[in-house]
Amino acid sequence: LQNGRLYTLSGVEGNLSLQAGVEKEFPTVDLAFNYLHTNSFMKKGSTPEFTAEILNQGTEDISNFTVKATIDGNDWQTFNVNNTLKPGATTTLTNSSNQALPDLSAGRHTLKMQITAINGNAPTEYTSDDAATANLNLYEQTAEHQKQLVEQFTSWTCTFCPRGSTFL
């Protein structure tokens, strides 16, 4: 305030800019999932493809860690990573072993990946981002051979086409 009025900043009364620096103690050892991507629709009995990225959010190198993958809460596979991961660095996990899904029924299932050990110890702090989930929707082939007979489409200059629908 200046003389009972707001001080003029950048030519407009009332604009105010504040900056605050906040210091925080960062954990020495902490991993987090950045993302988990997978093909959400796949044929029953196929080999799923997925990509999971894990970030070292701690302040020290991590020499090894373990990630457990489950489907609908049942163990599927375990990843033991023994490469040094520097602070701020990421690593990617994939289904490089081409491990097929267990015998699951058609329908929706949940893939969950969870960090279970870091440098040989179970994570105890900052664990809210230690897991990631993705949906898997399995389908079965309904007929031995399926062929597409007709496809109707429109373009951006010609939207809904009632004559085409009538013709079909």
LOKOL-431919 format. One record per residue: x, y negated, z of N, C-alpha, C in turn. Coordinates in nm, 4 decimals, always signed. Layout:
+----------+----------+----------+----------+----------+----------+----------+----------+----------+
|   n_east |  n_north |     n_up |  ca_east | ca_north |    ca_up |   c_east |  c_north |     c_up |
+----------+----------+----------+----------+----------+----------+----------+----------+----------+
|        X |        Y |        Z |        X |        Y |        Z |        X |        Y |        Z |
...
+----------+----------+----------+----------+----------+----------+----------+----------+----------+
end
This chain:
+----------+----------+----------+----------+----------+----------+----------+----------+----------+
|   n_east |  n_north |     n_up |  ca_east | ca_north |    ca_up |   c_east |  c_north |     c_up |
+----------+----------+----------+----------+----------+----------+----------+----------+----------+
|  +0.0851 |  +0.1179 |  +0.0000 |  +0.0000 |  +0.0000 |  +0.0000 |  +0.0893 |  -0.1237 |  +0.0000 |
|  +0.0440 |  -0.2231 |  -0.0723 |  +0.1153 |  -0.3497 |  -0.0747 |  +0.0110 |  -0.4603 |  -0.0706 |
|  +0.0147 |  -0.5427 |  +0.0345 |  -0.0831 |  -0.6505 |  +0.0539 |  -0.2266 |  -0.5979 |  +0.0545 |
|  -0.2479 |  -0.4820 |  +0.1171 |  -0.3829 |  -0.4279 |  +0.1280 |  -0.4314 |  -0.3559 |  +0.0032 |
|  -0.3486 |  -0.3462 |  -0.0983 |  -0.3871 |  -0.2771 |  -0.2225 |  -0.2874 |  -0.1655 |  -0.2510 |
|  -0.3300 |  -0.0699 |  -0.3336 |  -0.2380 |  +0.0354 |  -0.3740 |  -0.1299 |  -0.0241 |  -0.4625 |
|  -0.0094 |  +0.0187 |  -0.4420 |  +0.1030 |  -0.0278 |  -0.5218 |  +0.0856 |  +0.0220 |  -0.6646 |
|  +0.1110 |  -0.0598 |  -0.7627 |  +0.0935 |  -0.0244 |  -0.9028 |  +0.2126 |  +0.0563 |  -0.9523 |
|  +0.1843 |  +0.1768 |  -0.9989 |  +0.2849 |  +0.2623 |  -1.0613 |  +0.2446 |  +0.2826 |  -1.2062 |
|  +0.3359 |  +0.2748 |  -1.2955 |  +0.3150 |  +0.2961 |  -1.4388 |  +0.1997 |  +0.2127 |  -1.4935 |
|  +0.1769 |  +0.0965 |  -1.4373 |  +0.0774 |  +0.0056 |  -1.4933 |  -0.0653 |  +0.0331 |  -1.4525 |
|  -0.0912 |  +0.1395 |  -1.3781 |  -0.2280 |  +0.1735 |  -1.3387 |  -0.2325 |  +0.1848 |  -1.1876 |
|  -0.3217 |  +0.1107 |  -1.1260 |  -0.3327 |  +0.1164 |  -0.9807 |  -0.3811 |  +0.2544 |  -0.9377 |
|  -0.3233 |  +0.3044 |  -0.8302 |  -0.3715 |  +0.4295 |  -0.7724 |  -0.2920 |  +0.5520 |  -0.8103 |
|  -0.2066 |  +0.5453 |  -0.9132 |  -0.1251 |  +0.6617 |  -0.9469 |  -0.0160 |  +0.6789 |  -0.8423 |
|  +0.0029 |  +0.7989 |  -0.7984 |  +0.1034 |  +0.8251 |  -0.6980 |  +0.1695 |  +0.9578 |  -0.7292 |
|  +0.2987 |  +0.9612 |  -0.7223 |  +0.3727 |  +1.0831 |  -0.7514 |  +0.4499 |  +1.1230 |  -0.6271 |
|  +0.4327 |  +1.2476 |  -0.5839 |  +0.5039 |  +1.2993 |  -0.4672 |  +0.5787 |  +1.4250 |  -0.5075 |
|  +0.6963 |  +1.4426 |  -0.4555 |  +0.7700 |  +1.5655 |  -0.4746 |  +0.8068 |  +1.6189 |  -0.3378 |
|  +0.7979 |  +1.7492 |  -0.3249 |  +0.8345 |  +1.8102 |  -0.1980 |  +0.9212 |  +1.9314 |  -0.2272 |
|  +1.0293 |  +1.9447 |  -0.1574 |  +1.1128 |  +2.0623 |  -0.1701 |  +1.0841 |  +2.1562 |  -0.0547 |
|  +1.0560 |  +2.2797 |  -0.0867 |  +1.0251 |  +2.3774 |  +0.0174 |  +1.1326 |  +2.4852 |  +0.0132 |
|  +1.1970 |  +2.5064 |  +0.1234 |  +1.2969 |  +2.6109 |  +0.1302 |  +1.2334 |  +2.7361 |  +0.1873 |
|  +1.2758 |  +2.8479 |  +0.1334 |  +1.2165 |  +2.9743 |  +0.1731 |  +1.3271 |  +3.0768 |  +0.1881 |
|  +1.3106 |  +3.1643 |  +0.2817 |  +1.4029 |  +3.2756 |  +0.2964 |  +1.3583 |  +3.3848 |  +0.1995 |
|  +1.4452 |  +3.4229 |  +0.1089 |  +1.4126 |  +3.5283 |  +0.0144 |  +1.4630 |  +3.6612 |  +0.0687 |
|  +1.3920 |  +3.7693 |  +0.0391 |  +1.4357 |  +3.8996 |  +0.0882 |  +1.5652 |  +3.9423 |  +0.0190 |
|  +1.6460 |  +4.0184 |  +0.0889 |  +1.7700 |  +4.0669 |  +0.0281 |  +1.7417 |  +4.1796 |  -0.0698 |
|  +1.6455 |  +4.2651 |  -0.0374 |  +1.6112 |  +4.3790 |  -0.1231 |  +1.4615 |  +4.3748 |  -0.1507 |
|  +1.4251 |  +4.3538 |  -0.2781 |  +1.2832 |  +4.3491 |  -0.3141 |  +1.2677 |  +4.3733 |  -0.4628 |
|  +1.1839 |  +4.4692 |  -0.4992 |  +1.1492 |  +4.4960 |  -0.6378 |  +1.0012 |  +4.4674 |  -0.6579 |
|  +0.9653 |  +4.4295 |  -0.7794 |  +0.8250 |  +4.4009 |  -0.8106 |  +0.7955 |  +4.4443 |  -0.9529 |
|  +0.6727 |  +4.4892 |  -0.9754 |  +0.6277 |  +4.5189 |  -1.1112 |  +0.5897 |  +4.3884 |  -1.1794 |
|  +0.6495 |  +4.3612 |  -1.2952 |  +0.6056 |  +4.2486 |  -1.3774 |  +0.4804 |  +4.2873 |  -1.4547 |
|  +0.4804 |  +4.4093 |  -1.5096 |  +0.3632 |  +4.4569 |  -1.5836 |  +0.3715 |  +4.6078 |  -1.6051 |
|  +0.2572 |  +4.6645 |  -1.6411 |  +0.2454 |  +4.8041 |  -1.6834 |  +0.1493 |  +4.8051 |  -1.8007 |
|  +0.1992 |  +4.8411 |  -1.9182 |  +0.1160 |  +4.8481 |  -2.0389 |  +0.1099 |  +4.9924 |  -2.0865 |
|  -0.0057 |  +5.0325 |  -2.1362 |  -0.0215 |  +5.1659 |  -2.1933 |  -0.1289 |  +5.1618 |  -2.3006 |
|  -0.1309 |  +5.2653 |  -2.3843 |  -0.2418 |  +5.2792 |  -2.4781 |  -0.3631 |  +5.3154 |  -2.3938 |
|  -0.4642 |  +5.2314 |  -2.3954 |  -0.5767 |  +5.2586 |  -2.3062 |  -0.6683 |  +5.3678 |  -2.3602 |
|  -0.6637 |  +5.3972 |  -2.4912 |  -0.7433 |  +5.5057 |  -2.5486 |  -0.6489 |  +5.6044 |  -2.6138 |
|  -0.6604 |  +5.7312 |  -2.5760 |  -0.5759 |  +5.8335 |  -2.6360 |  -0.6487 |  +5.9671 |  -2.6371 |
|  -0.6078 |  +6.0495 |  -2.7322 |  -0.6698 |  +6.1809 |  -2.7464 |  -0.6262 |  +6.2718 |  -2.6321 |
|  -0.7206 |  +6.3488 |  -2.5837 |  -0.6931 |  +6.4437 |  -2.4759 |  -0.5815 |  +6.5378 |  -2.5186 |
|  -0.4837 |  +6.5598 |  -2.4281 |  -0.3716 |  +6.6484 |  -2.4570 |  -0.2541 |  +6.5787 |  -2.5244 |
|  -0.2662 |  +6.4495 |  -2.5531 |  -0.1573 |  +6.3786 |  -2.6195 |  -0.0521 |  +6.3336 |  -2.5181 |
|  +0.0575 |  +6.2837 |  -2.5698 |  +0.1645 |  +6.2313 |  -2.4852 |  +0.1465 |  +6.0806 |  -2.4736 |
|  +0.1236 |  +6.0295 |  -2.3536 |  +0.0979 |  +5.8860 |  -2.3389 |  +0.2240 |  +5.8031 |  -2.3558 |
|  +0.2053 |  +5.6853 |  -2.4105 |  +0.3134 |  +5.5883 |  -2.4188 |  +0.2826 |  +5.4769 |  -2.3204 |
|  +0.3817 |  +5.4377 |  -2.2432 |  +0.3630 |  +5.3247 |  -2.1525 |  +0.4948 |  +5.2517 |  -2.1366 |
|  +0.4851 |  +5.1279 |  -2.0939 |  +0.6016 |  +5.0457 |  -2.0647 |  +0.5754 |  +4.9751 |  -1.9327 |
|  +0.6666 |  +4.9892 |  -1.8402 |  +0.6564 |  +4.9211 |  -1.7105 |  +0.7846 |  +4.8408 |  -1.6911 |
|  +0.7684 |  +4.7128 |  -1.6573 |  +0.8864 |  +4.6299 |  -1.6320 |  +0.8946 |  +4.6002 |  -1.4834 |
|  +1.0151 |  +4.6193 |  -1.4281 |  +1.0388 |  +4.5985 |  -1.2853 |  +1.1456 |  +4.4907 |  -1.2685 |
|  +1.1201 |  +4.3974 |  -1.1766 |  +1.2051 |  +4.2824 |  -1.1529 |  +1.2700 |  +4.2917 |  -1.0145 |
|  +1.3996 |  +4.2607 |  -1.0070 |  +1.4682 |  +4.2505 |  -0.8781 |  +1.4442 |  +4.1094 |  -0.8254 |
|  +1.3574 |  +4.0962 |  -0.7261 |  +1.3261 |  +3.9667 |  -0.6659 |  +1.4104 |  +3.9379 |  -0.5425 |
|  +1.4986 |  +4.0293 |  -0.5086 |  +1.5828 |  +4.0110 |  -0.3908 |  +1.7061 |  +3.9281 |  -0.4226 |
|  +1.7910 |  +3.9129 |  -0.3229 |  +1.9134 |  +3.8331 |  -0.3381 |  +2.0381 |  +3.9203 |  -0.3523 |
|  +2.0228 |  +4.0527 |  -0.3440 |  +2.1358 |  +4.1444 |  -0.3571 |  +2.1133 |  +4.2421 |  -0.4711 |
|  +2.2236 |  +4.2994 |  -0.5209 |  +2.2147 |  +4.4036 |  -0.6234 |  +2.1400 |  +4.5241 |  -0.5670 |
|  +2.0645 |  +4.5897 |  -0.6529 |  +1.9983 |  +4.7152 |  -0.6159 |  +2.0642 |  +4.8239 |  -0.6987 |
|  +2.1199 |  +4.9238 |  -0.6327 |  +2.1954 |  +5.0262 |  -0.7041 |  +2.1089 |  +5.1423 |  -0.7524 |
|  +1.9984 |  +5.1697 |  -0.6836 |  +1.9093 |  +5.2768 |  -0.7286 |  +1.7715 |  +5.2572 |  -0.6682 |
|  +1.6712 |  +5.3115 |  -0.7381 |  +1.5353 |  +5.3089 |  -0.6858 |  +1.4546 |  +5.4215 |  -0.7485 |
|  +1.3425 |  +5.4522 |  -0.6859 |  +1.2549 |  +5.5602 |  -0.7309 |  +1.1147 |  +5.5058 |  -0.7515 |
|  +1.0530 |  +5.5474 |  -0.8631 |  +0.9149 |  +5.5108 |  -0.8946 |  +0.8366 |  +5.6395 |  -0.9153 |
|  +0.7239 |  +5.6496 |  -0.8487 |  +0.6379 |  +5.7678 |  -0.8597 |  +0.5157 |  +5.7311 |  -0.9434 |
|  +0.4844 |  +5.8139 |  -1.0428 |  +0.3667 |  +5.7933 |  -1.1279 |  +0.2623 |  +5.8982 |  -1.0930 |
|  +0.1392 |  +5.8529 |  -1.0692 |  +0.0278 |  +5.9429 |  -1.0411 |  -0.0856 |  +5.9150 |  -1.1390 |
|  -0.1671 |  +6.0146 |  -1.1598 |  -0.2888 |  +5.9983 |  -1.2399 |  -0.4040 |  +6.0433 |  -1.1520 |
|  -0.4946 |  +5.9521 |  -1.1280 |  -0.6085 |  +5.9753 |  -1.0382 |  -0.5615 |  +6.0240 |  -0.9010 |
|  -0.4474 |  +5.9739 |  -0.8555 |  -0.3959 |  +6.0092 |  -0.7234 |  -0.3151 |  +6.1367 |  -0.7190 |
|  -0.3027 |  +6.2074 |  -0.8318 |  -0.2253 |  +6.3319 |  -0.8363 |  -0.0888 |  +6.3048 |  -0.8987 |
|  +0.0177 |  +6.3602 |  -0.8393 |  +0.1532 |  +6.3389 |  -0.8900 |  +0.1624 |  +6.3783 |  -1.0368 |
|  +0.2308 |  +6.2940 |  -1.1150 |  +0.2526 |  +6.3229 |  -1.2570 |  +0.4018 |  +6.3309 |  -1.2873 |
|  +0.4761 |  +6.2239 |  -1.2592 |  +0.6210 |  +6.2290 |  -1.2786 |  +0.6900 |  +6.1267 |  -1.1891 |
|  +0.8208 |  +6.1481 |  -1.1688 |  +0.9013 |  +6.0609 |  -1.0837 |  +1.0192 |  +6.0094 |  -1.1645 |
|  +1.0472 |  +5.8808 |  -1.1492 |  +1.1598 |  +5.8170 |  -1.2173 |  +1.2645 |  +5.7803 |  -1.1127 |
|  +1.3853 |  +5.8302 |  -1.1299 |  +1.4975 |  +5.7931 |  -1.0443 |  +1.5909 |  +5.7072 |  -1.1279 |
|  +1.6007 |  +5.5795 |  -1.0943 |  +1.6820 |  +5.4849 |  -1.1707 |  +1.8110 |  +5.4601 |  -1.0929 |
|  +1.9248 |  +5.4872 |  -1.1558 |  +2.0542 |  +5.4749 |  -1.0885 |  +2.1441 |  +5.3711 |  -1.1549 |
|  +2.0857 |  +5.2689 |  -1.2130 |  +2.1620 |  +5.1599 |  -1.2734 |  +2.1541 |  +5.0388 |  -1.1821 |
|  +2.2638 |  +4.9654 |  -1.1684 |  +2.2646 |  +4.8457 |  -1.0848 |  +2.1753 |  +4.7394 |  -1.1471 |
|  +2.0879 |  +4.6857 |  -1.0645 |  +1.9954 |  +4.5803 |  -1.1078 |  +2.0282 |  +4.4542 |  -1.0284 |
|  +2.0800 |  +4.3543 |  -1.0981 |  +2.1215 |  +4.2272 |  -1.0350 |  +1.9983 |  +4.1450 |  -0.9960 |
|  +2.0104 |  +4.0526 |  -0.9027 |  +1.8985 |  +3.9642 |  -0.8670 |  +1.8485 |  +3.8872 |  -0.9895 |
|  +1.7186 |  +3.8855 |  -1.0069 |  +1.6567 |  +3.8170 |  -1.1200 |  +1.6523 |  +3.8979 |  -1.2481 |
|  +1.7167 |  +4.0142 |  -1.2505 |  +1.7192 |  +4.0986 |  -1.3697 |  +1.5999 |  +4.1941 |  -1.3706 |
|  +1.5669 |  +4.2433 |  -1.4895 |  +1.4562 |  +4.3383 |  -1.5046 |  +1.5074 |  +4.4664 |  -1.5690 |
|  +1.4310 |  +4.5716 |  -1.5514 |  +1.4549 |  +4.6975 |  -1.6207 |  +1.3201 |  +4.7518 |  -1.6654 |
|  +1.3219 |  +4.8343 |  -1.7686 |  +1.1984 |  +4.8856 |  -1.8271 |  +1.1940 |  +5.0370 |  -1.8138 |
|  +1.0786 |  +5.0885 |  -1.7732 |  +1.0549 |  +5.2327 |  -1.7669 |  +0.9572 |  +5.2702 |  -1.8776 |
|  +0.9838 |  +5.3822 |  -1.9451 |  +0.8934 |  +5.4341 |  -2.0478 |  +0.8792 |  +5.5845 |  -2.0279 |
|  +0.7910 |  +5.6450 |  -2.1025 |  +0.7748 |  +5.7900 |  -2.0977 |  +0.8742 |  +5.8519 |  -2.1964 |
|  +1.0026 |  +5.8237 |  -2.1754 |  +1.1063 |  +5.8705 |  -2.2678 |  +1.1201 |  +6.0223 |  -2.2669 |
|  +1.0766 |  +6.0869 |  -2.1607 |  +1.0828 |  +6.2332 |  -2.1555 |  +0.9672 |  +6.2964 |  -2.2328 |
|  +0.8767 |  +6.2119 |  -2.2834 |  +0.7587 |  +6.2586 |  -2.3584 |  +0.6771 |  +6.3599 |  -2.2791 |
|  +0.6652 |  +6.3357 |  -2.1512 |  +0.5881 |  +6.4262 |  -2.0663 |  +0.4396 |  +6.4089 |  -2.0961 |
|  +0.3756 |  +6.5190 |  -2.1326 |  +0.2333 |  +6.5164 |  -2.1658 |  +0.1498 |  +6.4968 |  -2.0406 |
|  +0.0293 |  +6.4509 |  -2.0615 |  -0.0644 |  +6.4366 |  -1.9500 |  -0.1035 |  +6.5740 |  -1.8988 |
|  -0.1359 |  +6.5843 |  -1.7706 |  -0.1898 |  +6.7116 |  -1.7216 |  -0.3250 |  +6.7376 |  -1.7869 |
|  -0.3794 |  +6.8551 |  -1.7661 |  -0.5085 |  +6.8892 |  -1.8248 |  -0.6176 |  +6.8058 |  -1.7575 |
|  -0.6600 |  +6.7012 |  -1.8257 |  -0.7609 |  +6.6097 |  -1.7721 |  -0.8865 |  +6.6163 |  -1.8576 |
|  -0.9985 |  +6.5885 |  -1.7964 |  -1.1234 |  +6.5840 |  -1.8713 |  -1.1289 |  +6.4563 |  -1.9531 |
|  -1.2141 |  +6.4558 |  -2.0544 |  -1.2356 |  +6.3338 |  -2.1315 |  -1.2997 |  +6.2303 |  -2.0398 |
|  -1.2662 |  +6.1041 |  -2.0622 |  -1.3210 |  +5.9971 |  -1.9799 |  -1.2112 |  +5.9077 |  -1.9270 |
|  -1.2467 |  +5.8257 |  -1.8294 |  -1.1545 |  +5.7261 |  -1.7740 |  -1.0734 |  +5.7838 |  -1.6589 |
|  -0.9423 |  +5.7541 |  -1.6620 |  -0.8498 |  +5.7960 |  -1.5572 |  -0.7600 |  +5.6771 |  -1.5225 |
|  -0.6968 |  +5.6812 |  -1.4057 |  -0.6118 |  +5.5714 |  -1.3607 |  -0.4682 |  +5.6176 |  -1.3464 |
|  -0.3778 |  +5.5484 |  -1.4182 |  -0.2346 |  +5.5686 |  -1.4041 |  -0.1844 |  +5.4663 |  -1.3035 |
|  -0.1154 |  +5.5137 |  -1.2001 |  -0.0587 |  +5.4239 |  -1.0996 |  +0.0898 |  +5.4523 |  -1.0882 |
|  +0.1688 |  +5.3456 |  -1.0906 |  +0.3127 |  +5.3582 |  -1.0710 |  +0.3490 |  +5.2792 |  -0.9460 |
|  +0.4268 |  +5.3422 |  -0.8566 |  +0.4602 |  +5.2787 |  -0.7297 |  +0.6072 |  +5.3001 |  -0.6971 |
|  +0.6710 |  +5.1919 |  -0.6503 |  +0.8096 |  +5.1985 |  -0.6062 |  +0.8089 |  +5.2658 |  -0.4687 |
|  +0.8776 |  +5.3807 |  -0.4577 |  +0.8747 |  +5.4563 |  -0.3320 |  +1.0065 |  +5.4503 |  -0.2558 |
|  +1.1152 |  +5.4102 |  -0.3229 |  +1.2437 |  +5.3982 |  -0.2533 |  +1.3306 |  +5.2956 |  -0.3241 |
|  +1.4046 |  +5.2171 |  -0.2444 |  +1.5017 |  +5.1200 |  -0.2963 |  +1.6311 |  +5.1433 |  -0.2199 |
|  +1.7378 |  +5.1722 |  -0.2935 |  +1.8675 |  +5.2051 |  -0.2321 |  +1.8529 |  +5.3148 |  -0.1265 |
|  +1.7661 |  +5.4122 |  -0.1545 |  +1.7483 |  +5.5274 |  -0.0662 |  +1.6532 |  +5.5074 |  +0.0500 |
|  +1.5961 |  +5.3868 |  +0.0645 |  +1.5048 |  +5.3595 |  +0.1758 |  +1.3657 |  +5.3234 |  +0.1237 |
|  +1.2649 |  +5.3613 |  +0.1989 |  +1.1277 |  +5.3251 |  +0.1629 |  +1.1092 |  +5.1740 |  +0.1803 |
|  +1.0434 |  +5.1071 |  +0.0844 |  +1.0192 |  +4.9631 |  +0.1000 |  +0.9273 |  +4.9366 |  +0.2189 |
|  +0.9610 |  +4.8346 |  +0.2983 |  +0.8798 |  +4.8024 |  +0.4157 |  +0.8311 |  +4.6582 |  +0.4160 |
|  +0.8966 |  +4.5704 |  +0.3404 |  +0.8565 |  +4.4296 |  +0.3366 |  +0.8251 |  +4.3889 |  +0.1928 |
|  +0.7401 |  +4.2895 |  +0.1774 |  +0.7049 |  +4.2344 |  +0.0457 |  +0.6583 |  +4.3452 |  -0.0488 |
|  +0.5681 |  +4.4299 |  -0.0021 |  +0.5260 |  +4.5469 |  -0.0789 |  +0.3986 |  +4.5256 |  -0.1608 |
|  +0.3418 |  +4.4061 |  -0.1571 |  +0.2148 |  +4.3844 |  -0.2276 |  +0.2278 |  +4.3960 |  -0.3791 |
|  +0.3490 |  +4.3819 |  -0.4335 |  +0.3687 |  +4.3919 |  -0.5779 |  +0.4531 |  +4.5146 |  -0.6152 |
|  +0.4552 |  +4.6152 |  -0.5276 |  +0.5345 |  +4.7356 |  -0.5513 |  +0.4598 |  +4.8424 |  -0.6299 |
|  +0.3388 |  +4.8138 |  -0.6759 |  +0.2616 |  +4.9113 |  -0.7526 |  +0.1895 |  +4.8409 |  -0.8670 |
|  +0.1619 |  +4.9171 |  -0.9717 |  +0.0862 |  +4.8665 |  -1.0868 |  -0.0047 |  +4.9781 |  -1.1358 |
|  -0.1211 |  +4.9433 |  -1.1870 |  -0.2154 |  +5.0429 |  -1.2385 |  -0.2593 |  +5.0078 |  -1.3799 |
|  -0.3001 |  +5.1103 |  -1.4527 |  -0.3546 |  +5.0932 |  -1.5877 |  -0.4587 |  +5.2016 |  -1.6106 |
|  -0.5580 |  +5.1720 |  -1.6925 |  -0.6626 |  +5.2694 |  -1.7238 |  -0.6228 |  +5.3522 |  -1.8446 |
|  -0.6526 |  +5.4813 |  -1.8373 |  -0.6354 |  +5.5728 |  -1.9494 |  -0.7738 |  +5.6272 |  -1.9837 |
|  -0.8172 |  +5.6099 |  -2.1060 |  -0.9465 |  +5.6611 |  -2.1509 |  -0.9197 |  +5.7724 |  -2.2512 |
|  -0.9501 |  +5.8951 |  -2.2124 |  -0.9243 |  +6.0107 |  -2.2979 |  -1.0498 |  +6.0493 |  -2.3756 |
|  -1.0300 |  +6.0843 |  -2.5011 |  -1.1426 |  +6.1272 |  -2.5839 |  -1.1072 |  +6.2606 |  -2.6493 |
|  -1.2110 |  +6.3305 |  -2.6940 |  -1.1928 |  +6.4564 |  -2.7650 |  -1.2404 |  +6.4383 |  -2.9078 |
|  -1.1837 |  +6.5153 |  -2.9990 |  -1.2291 |  +6.5105 |  -3.1380 |  -1.3672 |  +6.5743 |  -3.1425 |
|  -1.4634 |  +6.5047 |  -3.2026 |  -1.6009 |  +6.5536 |  -3.2013 |  -1.6330 |  +6.6435 |  -3.3197 |
|  -1.5592 |  +6.6323 |  -3.4272 |  -1.5795 |  +6.7190 |  -3.5432 |  -1.4418 |  +6.7531 |  -3.5993 |
|  -1.4326 |  +6.8669 |  -3.6699 |  -1.3020 |  +6.9077 |  -3.7188 |  -1.2434 |  +6.8051 |  -3.8143 |
|  -1.3242 |  +6.7553 |  -3.9053 |  -1.2787 |  +6.6519 |  -3.9989 |  -1.3788 |  +6.5386 |  -3.9977 |
|  -1.3312 |  +6.4191 |  -3.9816 |  -1.4187 |  +6.3021 |  -3.9832 |  -1.3707 |  +6.2093 |  -4.0930 |
|  -1.4655 |  +6.1574 |  -4.1726 |  -1.4319 |  +6.0625 |  -4.2778 |  -1.5230 |  +5.9426 |  -4.2657 |
|  -1.4662 |  +5.8293 |  -4.2951 |  -1.5436 |  +5.7062 |  -4.2947 |  -1.6079 |  +5.6921 |  -4.4315 |
|  -1.7396 |  +5.6812 |  -4.4354 |  -1.8098 |  +5.6748 |  -4.5627 |  -1.8265 |  +5.5315 |  -4.6121 |
|  -1.8633 |  +5.4416 |  -4.5247 |  -1.8914 |  +5.3039 |  -4.5644 |  -1.8382 |  +5.2097 |  -4.4572 |
|  -1.7858 |  +5.0979 |  -4.5025 |  -1.7451 |  +4.9941 |  -4.4091 |  -1.7996 |  +4.8624 |  -4.4604 |
|  -1.8704 |  +4.7917 |  -4.3760 |  -1.9223 |  +4.6607 |  -4.4118 |  -1.8435 |  +4.5560 |  -4.3350 |
|  -1.7965 |  +4.4544 |  -4.4055 |  -1.7233 |  +4.3488 |  -4.3381 |  -1.7591 |  +4.2148 |  -4.3995 |
|  -1.7339 |  +4.1114 |  -4.3246 |  -1.7557 |  +3.9758 |  -4.3745 |  -1.6255 |  +3.8993 |  -4.3562 |
|  -1.6166 |  +3.7842 |  -4.4207 |  -1.4954 |  +3.7044 |  -4.4077 |  -1.5278 |  +3.5744 |  -4.3367 |
|  -1.4289 |  +3.4920 |  -4.3157 |  -1.4492 |  +3.3678 |  -4.2422 |  -1.5292 |  +3.2670 |  -4.3225 |
|  -1.5341 |  +3.2819 |  -4.4562 |  -1.6150 |  +3.1888 |  -4.5373 |  -1.7530 |  +3.2442 |  -4.5654 |
|  -1.7739 |  +3.3722 |  -4.5431 |  -1.9046 |  +3.4345 |  -4.5669 |  -1.9366 |  +3.5178 |  -4.4444 |
|  -2.0179 |  +3.4642 |  -4.3555 |  -2.0460 |  +3.5349 |  -4.2307 |  -2.1505 |  +3.6438 |  -4.2517 |
|  -2.2542 |  +3.6469 |  -4.1744 |  -2.3582 |  +3.7495 |  -4.1798 |  -2.4140 |  +3.7611 |  -4.3218 |
|  -2.4268 |  +3.8842 |  -4.3733 |  -2.4690 |  +3.9065 |  -4.5116 |  -2.5931 |  +3.9950 |  -4.5152 |
|  -2.7140 |  +3.9368 |  -4.5095 |  -2.8357 |  +4.0189 |  -4.5076 |  -2.8542 |  +4.1015 |  -4.6348 |
|  -2.8123 |  +4.0518 |  -4.7510 |  -2.8269 |  +4.1303 |  -4.8753 |  -2.7380 |  +4.2534 |  -4.8709 |
|  -2.6158 |  +4.2371 |  -4.8183 |  -2.5257 |  +4.3519 |  -4.8059 |  -2.5815 |  +4.4566 |  -4.7117 |
|  -2.6418 |  +4.4132 |  -4.6005 |  -2.7015 |  +4.5072 |  -4.5051 |  -2.8185 |  +4.5802 |  -4.5691 |
|  -2.9002 |  +4.5093 |  -4.6434 |  -3.0136 |  +4.5721 |  -4.7121 |  -2.9641 |  +4.6726 |  -4.8145 |
|  -2.8606 |  +4.6379 |  -4.8911 |  -2.8036 |  +4.7264 |  -4.9899 |  -2.7541 |  +4.8551 |  -4.9259 |
|  -2.6823 |  +4.8419 |  -4.8136 |  -2.6317 |  +4.9612 |  -4.7461 |  -2.7445 |  +5.0461 |  -4.6920 |
+----------+----------+----------+----------+----------+----------+----------+----------+----------+
end
